[in-house]
Amino acid sequence: MPTAIRLVKLEKRFRTKYAVKEVNLTVNKGELFCFLGPNGSGKTTTIKMMTGLLEPTAGFVELVGMDIAKKPIEVKKKMAYVPDQPLIYPKLTGREYLEFIASVFEVEDELFEQRMNHYTELFSLKGRLDEYAGDYSHGMKQKLSLCAALIHKPEILFLDEPTVGLDPKSAKILKSLLRQLCDDGMTVFMSTHILEIAEQMCDRVGIIKDGQLITVASMDELKKERGNDSTLEDIFLDLTGDAESQLLVSSMKEEEV
Ligand SMILES: Nc1ncnc2c1ncn2[C@@H]1O[C@H](COP(=O)(O)OP(=O)(O)OP(=O)(O)O)[C@@H](O)[C@H]1O
């Protein structure tokens, strides 16, 4: 299986503090990879280095075989990034925004129309495309940002907390869409706090704690190692939580019963 993403000894230091430390990781083409970790563990910093928005202190990132620091334009043509806070131009309509993104990526008119119709229909945005994007709700902005990311059919899609702000129907649509895109060969790298999503749909999960990647495995591998009745929540808390927070979670579970 060809490699889509390769991180080699990737590090980011802010002043004296390491936000990401010696991360090595390979993600294959067509994989749906979930990146998990507690708040402040280094997920966004890693994604920003992977997408060329932040320069590493050490190490490097290769996407589809190219070093992002050496070939930034070529690499960026092959990827898309949907941040947790959607970045849109408020004075453009939804349609104008998608047209603008398509023009940057030189998408042919016919393909643009097909993809715009397909994705905006899927996310129930088609009837709202002539309104200013600045007047959209948070969830609608998030969906417009997703449609824009898919308009040039990237080989690698990075998503930071993609389901936050989406209603349950849109979240479900997104989950099936991501699975289908990966089955068709796209690679998805996604951070999430929703362990259920990672458990249900990811091929592999990576868990980061204090800037260090502490586990990379499929759900089957994790269960084999930790016992078949373990949930991802148990495993996650076991690997990342301190004893106190685990006790708190257990007592809350007992109270629920
Ligand atoms: N620009 C910055 N300057 C200084 N420190 C930063 C900067 N950006 C991030 N950090 C620090 O780096 C660490 C990792 O932050 P990061 O945003 O990558 O975490 P995260 O795992 O995405 O967290 P969350 O789940 O809360 O979004 C944190 O300690 C954070 O305070």
The ligand as an SDF file (V2000), in Angstrom:
LIG
                    3D

 31 33  0  0  0  0  0  0  0  0999 V2000
    1.3300   29.6270   19.2640 N   0  0  0  0  0  0  0  0  0  0  0  0
    1.5870   29.0060   20.4140 C   0  0  0  0  0  0  0  0  0  0  0  0
    2.4320   29.5530   21.3140 N   0  0  0  0  0  0  0  0  0  0  0  0
    2.7250   28.9380   22.4810 C   0  0  0  0  0  0  0  0  0  0  0  0
    2.2210   27.7380   22.8350 N   0  0  0  0  0  0  0  0  0  0  0  0
    1.3600   27.1420   21.9750 C   0  0  0  0  0  0  0  0  0  0  0  0
    1.0050   27.7490   20.7250 C   0  0  0  0  0  0  0  0  0  0  0  0
    0.1460   26.9030   20.0680 N   0  0  0  0  0  0  0  0  0  0  0  0
   -0.0140   25.8390   20.8760 C   0  0  0  0  0  0  0  0  0  0  0  0
    0.7050   25.9750   22.0140 N   0  0  0  0  0  0  0  0  0  0  0  0
    0.7970   25.0130   23.1130 C   0  0  0  0  0  0  0  0  0  0  0  0
    1.1270   23.7530   22.5680 O   0  0  0  0  0  0  0  0  0  0  0  0
    0.4330   22.7210   23.2590 C   0  0  0  0  0  0  0  0  0  0  0  0
   -0.3570   21.8780   22.2580 C   0  0  0  0  0  0  0  0  0  0  0  0
   -1.4270   22.6710   21.7470 O   0  0  0  0  0  0  0  0  0  0  0  0
   -2.4300   22.1220   20.6160 P   0  0  0  0  0  0  0  0  0  0  0  0
   -3.3180   23.2710   20.2320 O   0  0  0  0  0  0  0  0  0  0  0  0
   -1.6400   21.4810   19.5410 O   0  0  0  0  0  0  0  0  0  0  0  0
   -3.2360   21.0070   21.4080 O   0  0  0  0  0  0  0  0  0  0  0  0
   -4.5330   20.1530   20.9980 P   0  0  0  0  0  0  0  0  0  0  0  0
   -4.1940   18.7280   21.2700 O   0  0  0  0  0  0  0  0  0  0  0  0
   -4.9690   20.4960   19.6190 O   0  0  0  0  0  0  0  0  0  0  0  0
   -5.5880   20.6590   22.0700 O   0  0  0  0  0  0  0  0  0  0  0  0
   -7.2040   20.7610   22.0440 P   0  0  0  0  0  0  0  0  0  0  0  0
   -7.7300   19.3570   22.0860 O   0  0  0  0  0  0  0  0  0  0  0  0
   -7.4930   21.4790   23.3120 O   0  0  0  0  0  0  0  0  0  0  0  0
   -7.6040   21.5210   20.8190 O   0  0  0  0  0  0  0  0  0  0  0  0
   -0.4210   23.3960   24.3210 C   0  0  0  0  0  0  0  0  0  0  0  0
    0.2980   23.3730   25.5430 O   0  0  0  0  0  0  0  0  0  0  0  0
   -0.5440   24.8110   23.8210 C   0  0  0  0  0  0  0  0  0  0  0  0
   -0.6820   25.7190   24.8810 O   0  0  0  0  0  0  0  0  0  0  0  0
  1  2  1  0
  2  3  1  0
  2  7  2  0
  3  4  2  0
  4  5  1  0
  5  6  2  0
  6  7  1  0
  6 10  1  0
  7  8  1  0
  8  9  2  0
  9 10  1  0
 10 11  1  0
 11 12  1  0
 11 30  1  0
 12 13  1  0
 13 14  1  0
 13 28  1  0
 14 15  1  0
 15 16  1  0
 16 17  2  0
 16 18  1  0
 16 19  1  0
 19 20  1  0
 20 21  2  0
 20 22  1  0
 20 23  1  0
 23 24  1  0
 24 25  2  0
 24 26  1  0
 24 27  1  0
 28 29  1  0
 28 30  1  0
 30 31  1  0
M  END
$$$$
